Amino acid sequence: MKTSVFLISVLTLVGSPFICQSRQEFTPKQVLGQVGGPYADLDRHAVEAPELVTSSLERLTAYLIRPARTDDERIRAIYRWVTHNIAYDAGRLAGGVIFNVRAPEVLKHRQALCGGYASLIEAMASAAGIETEVVIGHSRGYDYAGQFPEGQEILHAWNAVKINGQWMLLDATWGSGYLDESGVFVRAFREHYFLTPPEQFLYDHWPRESTWQIVDFPISRKEYNRRVRLAPAFFDYGLQVGSHARSIVQVDKITEITIFSPGGVDLASQLLKNGQPKDETFTFDQRDDQYYKIHIKLNRAGEHTLRVFARYIQDDVEQFDWVAEYTIVSKSSTFGATGFPQRSISFMERQVYLETPMSGYLNSGENYPFKVRAPAAADVAIVIGESWTHLTKNGDWYTGDVTAEKGEIALCARYEDKEEYAVMLVYQGL
């Protein structure tokens, strides 16, 4: 039997917000001028506002909120106009003038840094009768290195708005777009930063005044620095942090990171060293019920970056959204072949789960117990050359002992809707 393995294609990296004195690292998929969702009609009204109503803040605000009936609709119309019409002033990025920007100047020039965005939101919200504050604090963008040293202040500005008696958070700067690798502003609307749940906002915004965390148990700056880096898409996909809430993960032999993932969402990971992708066999992703498990096994001491991506399975597209990032630290080196077995696309699509053996390299002549869960499979077999060993079925689980030989060792499965066996995993016999 001929074995072949189709591994995940190179993943398209996606957006991460910038901070006031930084530029973007990733490129998001959000569509320019996106209009939709529960505010669709109001969004359309805002982005199509005629130029003649922009002669003053008061006139513009009055026009924008005309069809709005509630406070959240009023602030939505303002937020949507600002994110659609104000460009990030990349030319002033290095100048250090962040907060001292008057709202009328922003309206006139249609450019601002984060302080200008926040000041304009504050002025227009006040004109609409909505209590608003400019919040100053720290954010996680391109040059975020996992810490903010005392005395080195890299600050960002956003807004808190009072809606129906409750303070809520928004960031018009990050909602408007991003800077590409050349430092050029690209407009790309982001829904996530409008009235973001405070618990989610706190993953990439830390206010200097703890009051503006708006959570029952505020976290310290030190704890904020330790948090795993999550992209807006992490929450859009309904993901939840599982085993590791902190960004730095110490690896000892095999380490497992779990992320809660609802059905219909597919995850994938990529390990990098100094910005360059490592061999795919150093990580192994698989779904276990409502969790995705990312297994990590390194052969050299040092620091690596683990990026996690997601997509909807039904979308049938190769592009994944960047959703999370960890720093993986290994303090020891190992000798000999290291890594996991190679997975095929069928392994992921069929949601097969491997329990043993996890090593991708098996010593010739040694006996290995195989245990794998293959839902809906009619048969599972281990194929070494022309030799087939069929595993014993017990519900969705298949088990059996196999003696390794040199060369490729394939774990294959057959399903009722297919006549042929499909390769799920490939090991190397040493």
C-alpha positions in Angstrom: 0.0 0.0 0.0 1.3 3.4 -1.0 1.4 5.9 1.9 1.2 9.6 1.5 0.6 12.4 3.9 -1.0 15.8 3.3 0.0 18.2 6.0 -1.4 21.7 6.8 -0.4 24.3 4.3 1.5 27.4 5.3 -0.9 29.4 7.4 -1.8 33.0 6.6 -0.9 35.2 9.5 -3.6 37.7 10.6 -4.0 40.9 12.4 -2.9 42.1 15.8 -3.6 45.7 16.9 -0.9 48.4 17.1 -0.2 50.7 20.0 0.4 54.4 19.8 4.2 54.1 19.3 4.3 50.9 17.3 3.3 49.3 14.1 1.4 46.1 13.1 2.9 42.7 13.0 0.1 40.7 11.4 -2.5 41.5 8.7 -6.2 41.0 9.6 -8.9 39.7 7.3 -11.5 42.4 8.2 -13.2 43.9 5.1 -12.9 47.6 4.4 -16.1 49.5 5.2 -17.7 46.4 6.6 -21.4 47.0 7.5 -23.6 44.4 9.1 -24.9 42.8 12.3 -27.5 44.2 14.6 -26.4 47.7 13.8 -26.5 47.3 10.0 -28.9 50.1 9.2 -27.2 52.5 11.7 -23.8 51.6 10.4 -24.9 52.4 6.8 -26.3 55.7 8.0 -23.0 56.6 9.6 -20.6 55.6 6.9 -22.7 57.3 4.2 -22.9 60.6 6.1 -22.6 63.5 3.6 -19.6 65.8 3.9 -21.8 68.9 4.4 -22.7 67.7 7.9 -19.1 67.5 9.0 -18.6 71.3 9.4 -18.8 71.0 13.2 -18.7 68.4 15.8 -22.2 69.4 17.0 -23.7 69.2 13.5 -22.1 65.9 12.7 -23.2 64.3 16.0 -26.7 65.5 15.6 -26.9 63.9 12.1 -25.4 60.6 13.2 -27.6 60.1 16.2 -30.8 61.1 14.4 -32.1 57.6 13.8 -30.7 56.2 17.1 -33.2 55.3 19.9 -30.9 54.2 22.7 -27.5 55.2 24.1 -25.7 52.2 22.7 -27.1 53.1 19.2 -26.0 56.7 19.6 -22.4 55.7 20.6 -22.4 53.1 17.8 -23.2 55.7 15.1 -20.4 57.9 16.5 -17.9 55.0 16.7 -18.7 53.8 13.2 -18.3 57.2 11.7 -15.0 57.8 13.5 -13.5 54.4 12.5 -14.6 54.8 8.9 -13.3 58.4 8.5 -10.3 59.0 10.7 -7.0 57.6 9.6 -4.2 56.7 11.9 -1.5 59.3 11.5 1.5 57.1 10.9 3.6 60.1 9.9 3.4 61.5 13.5 4.0 58.1 15.0 7.6 58.7 15.9 7.0 62.3 17.2 5.7 61.2 20.6 2.7 63.6 20.5 0.0 61.2 21.5 -2.6 62.7 23.8 -2.5 66.5 23.3 -4.8 66.5 20.3 -8.0 68.5 20.2 -11.2 66.9 18.7 -11.9 69.8 16.3 -8.4 69.4 14.8 -9.0 65.7 14.3 -12.3 66.3 12.6 -10.7 68.9 10.3 -7.6 66.9 9.3 -9.2 63.4 9.5 -6.0 62.0 11.0 -5.0 61.2 14.6 -3.0 59.0 16.9 -4.8 57.2 19.7 -5.2 60.3 21.8 -6.9 62.1 19.0 -9.3 59.2 18.4 -10.2 59.0 22.1 -10.7 62.8 22.3 -13.0 62.9 19.3 -15.1 60.0 20.7 -15.3 61.9 24.0 -16.4 65.2 22.4 -19.0 63.6 20.1 -20.4 61.4 22.9 -20.7 64.3 25.2 -22.5 66.2 22.4 -24.9 63.2 22.2 -25.5 63.3 26.0 -23.4 60.2 26.8 -21.1 60.3 29.7 -17.6 59.5 28.5 -14.0 59.2 29.8 -10.6 59.0 28.0 -8.7 56.1 29.6 -4.9 56.0 29.6 -3.0 52.8 29.9 -0.9 50.1 28.3 -1.6 47.9 25.3 -0.2 45.0 23.5 0.9 45.6 20.0 3.7 45.0 17.5 6.7 45.6 19.9 5.1 44.2 23.0 7.8 42.0 24.6 5.8 40.6 27.5 6.7 43.3 30.0 6.6 47.1 30.7 9.7 48.0 32.6 9.2 50.6 35.3 10.0 54.1 34.0 9.5 53.1 30.4 5.9 54.2 29.5 4.5 53.1 26.2 1.0 54.4 26.5 -2.3 54.0 24.7 -5.7 55.8 24.9 -9.2 54.5 24.6 -12.7 55.3 26.0 -15.1 54.3 28.6 -18.8 55.2 27.9 -21.7 55.0 30.2 -24.6 53.0 28.6 -27.8 52.6 30.6 -26.0 53.3 33.8 -23.2 50.9 33.2 -19.6 51.7 32.1 -18.4 50.0 28.9 -15.3 50.1 26.9 -14.3 50.8 23.3 -11.2 51.5 21.3 -11.7 53.5 18.1 -8.0 53.4 17.2 -7.8 49.7 17.0 -11.4 49.5 15.6 -10.3 51.6 12.5 -7.5 49.5 11.0 -3.8 48.6 11.2 -0.4 49.5 10.0 1.1 47.2 7.4 4.7 46.0 7.4 5.7 49.3 5.6 4.1 51.4 8.3 1.2 52.4 6.0 -2.3 52.7 7.6 -4.8 50.2 6.2 -8.4 50.8 7.1 -10.1 47.6 8.3 -13.1 47.9 10.7 -13.0 45.7 13.8 -16.2 44.9 15.6 -14.4 43.5 18.6 -13.4 46.8 20.0 -16.9 48.2 20.3 -18.3 47.8 23.8 -16.0 44.9 24.4 -16.7 42.7 27.5 -14.2 44.0 30.1 -12.8 40.5 30.8 -11.8 40.3 27.1 -10.6 43.9 26.9 -8.2 43.2 29.7 -6.2 40.8 27.6 -4.7 43.7 25.5 -5.6 46.9 27.5 -4.4 47.6 31.0 -5.6 51.0 32.4 -3.4 52.9 34.8 -6.4 53.4 37.0 -7.8 50.0 38.1 -11.3 51.4 38.2 -11.4 51.3 34.4 -10.7 47.5 34.3 -14.5 47.3 35.2 -14.1 43.8 36.6 -14.9 42.4 40.0 -11.3 41.4 40.7 -8.8 43.8 39.0 -5.5 42.4 38.0 -2.0 43.9 38.7 0.3 45.2 36.0 2.5 42.2 36.7 -0.3 39.7 36.1 -1.3 41.6 33.0 2.2 41.3 31.6 2.1 37.5 32.2 -1.2 36.9 30.4 -1.3 34.9 27.1 -1.5 37.1 24.1 -4.9 36.7 22.5 -6.2 38.3 19.3 -9.8 39.5 18.8 -10.5 36.5 16.7 -9.9 34.3 19.7 -13.2 35.5 21.2 -15.0 35.8 17.9 -14.6 32.0 17.5 -15.9 31.4 21.0 -12.6 30.0 22.2 -11.6 29.9 25.9 -8.2 29.7 27.6 -7.7 26.2 29.0 -4.6 24.9 30.7 -2.2 27.8 30.3 -3.4 31.4 31.1 0.1 32.8 31.1 2.1 33.6 28.0 5.4 31.8 29.0 5.2 28.0 29.0 8.1 25.9 30.3 8.6 22.8 28.3 9.8 19.6 29.9 9.8 16.5 27.6 6.2 16.7 26.2 4.1 19.7 27.2 0.3 19.9 26.4 -1.6 23.2 26.0 -5.4 22.9 25.9 -7.8 25.5 24.5 -11.6 25.2 24.7 -13.0 25.1 21.2 -16.7 24.8 20.3 -17.8 22.3 17.6 -17.3 23.5 14.0 -14.0 25.4 14.8 -10.7 23.9 13.7 -7.4 24.9 15.3 -3.8 24.7 14.1 -0.5 25.7 15.5 2.9 26.9 14.2 6.2 26.9 16.1 8.8 29.5 15.3 12.4 30.1 16.3 13.7 33.6 15.6 10.7 34.3 13.4 11.3 31.2 11.2 9.0 28.2 11.2 10.3 25.1 12.9 9.7 21.5 11.7 6.0 20.7 11.9 6.7 17.5 13.8 7.6 19.4 17.0 3.9 20.1 17.6 0.9 17.9 17.4 -2.7 19.3 17.4 -5.8 17.2 18.0 -9.3 17.6 19.2 -10.4 15.9 22.4 -14.2 16.5 22.8 -14.6 20.2 23.5 -10.9 20.9 23.8 -8.0 21.2 21.3 -4.7 19.8 22.6 -1.5 21.2 21.3 1.4 18.9 22.2 4.9 20.3 22.1 8.2 18.5 22.1 11.5 20.2 21.5 15.0 18.9 20.9 17.0 22.0 21.8 17.1 24.4 24.7 16.0 27.9 24.0 13.0 30.2 23.4 10.3 29.6 20.7 7.1 31.3 19.7 3.9 29.2 19.4 1.1 30.7 17.3 -2.3 29.3 17.3 -4.8 29.7 14.4 -8.5 29.0 13.9 -11.1 28.7 11.1 -14.6 27.5 10.7 -14.5 24.0 9.3 -17.5 24.7 7.1 -15.8 27.6 5.4 -13.7 25.2 3.3 -10.8 27.7 3.1 -7.1 27.3 3.8 -6.7 30.6 5.5 -6.7 30.6 9.3 -7.0 33.5 11.6 -4.3 34.1 14.2 -5.9 33.8 17.7 -3.2 33.3 20.3 0.5 33.4 20.9 2.7 31.7 23.6 6.4 31.9 24.4 7.7 28.3 24.7 10.9 28.0 26.8 12.9 24.7 26.9 15.8 24.6 29.3 17.3 21.3 28.2 18.3 19.6 24.9 17.7 16.0 23.9 19.7 13.7 21.7 18.5 11.6 18.9 15.4 11.9 16.7 12.6 14.0 18.4 9.1 14.8 17.2 5.6 13.6 16.8 4.1 11.5 14.0 3.1 13.3 10.8 -0.6 14.0 10.5 -2.7 13.9 7.4 -5.6 16.2 6.6 -7.9 13.2 7.0 -6.6 12.8 10.6 -7.9 16.3 11.3 -11.1 16.2 9.3 -12.1 12.9 10.8 -11.3 14.2 14.3 -9.1 11.2 15.1 -7.4 11.3 18.5 -4.1 9.6 19.3 -3.3 8.5 22.8 -0.2 6.3 22.1 2.5 6.2 20.9 3.1 10.0 20.7 6.7 9.8 19.5 7.0 10.0 15.8 10.2 7.8 15.9 9.9 4.2 16.8 12.9 1.9 17.5 13.1 -1.1 15.2 12.4 -4.4 17.0 10.6 -2.8 20.0 6.9 -3.5 20.7 4.6 -0.4 20.9 1.0 -0.3 22.2 -1.2 1.7 19.8 -4.4 3.4 21.1 -6.4 5.7 18.9 -9.9 7.0 18.8 -11.4 7.1 15.3 -15.1 7.9 15.4 -17.2 6.2 12.7 -14.2 4.2 11.3 -14.9 0.7 10.1 -11.3 -0.4 10.6 -7.9 0.9 11.7 -4.7 -0.8 10.8 -0.9 -0.3 11.2 0.9 -0.8 7.9 4.6 -1.5 7.6 5.6 -2.3 4.1 3.3 -5.1 3.0 2.5 -6.1 6.5 -0.9 -5.1 8.0 -1.8 -5.3 11.7 -5.5 -4.6 12.3 -6.3 -3.0 15.6 -9.1 -4.2 17.9 -12.2 -2.1 17.9 -14.0 -1.2 21.2 -16.5 1.5 20.5 -14.7 4.4 18.9 -11.3 3.2 20.2 -8.8 0.9 18.5 -6.0 -0.8 20.3 -3.2 -3.2 19.6 0.5 -4.0 19.9 2.9 -3.6 17.0 6.6 -4.4 16.6 8.3 -1.5 14.8 10.5 -2.0 11.7 12.8 0.4 9.8 11.1 2.7 7.4 7.6 4.3 7.3 5.0 3.0 9.6 1.5 4.2 8.7 -1.7 4.3 10.8 -4.5 4.0 8.3 -8.3 4.0 8.6 -11.2 2.9 6.4 -14.7 4.5 6.6 -18.0 3.2 5.3 -18.3 6.0 2.8 -14.9 5.1 1.3 -13.6 1.9 -0.1 -9.9 2.6 0.3 -7.9 3.1 3.5 -6.8 6.7 4.2 -3.5 7.5 5.9 -4.0 9.2 9.2 -0.5 9.2 10.7 3.1 8.3 9.6 5.8 7.2 12.0 9.5 6.6 11.2 11.0 3.3 12.2 14.7 3.6 13.2 
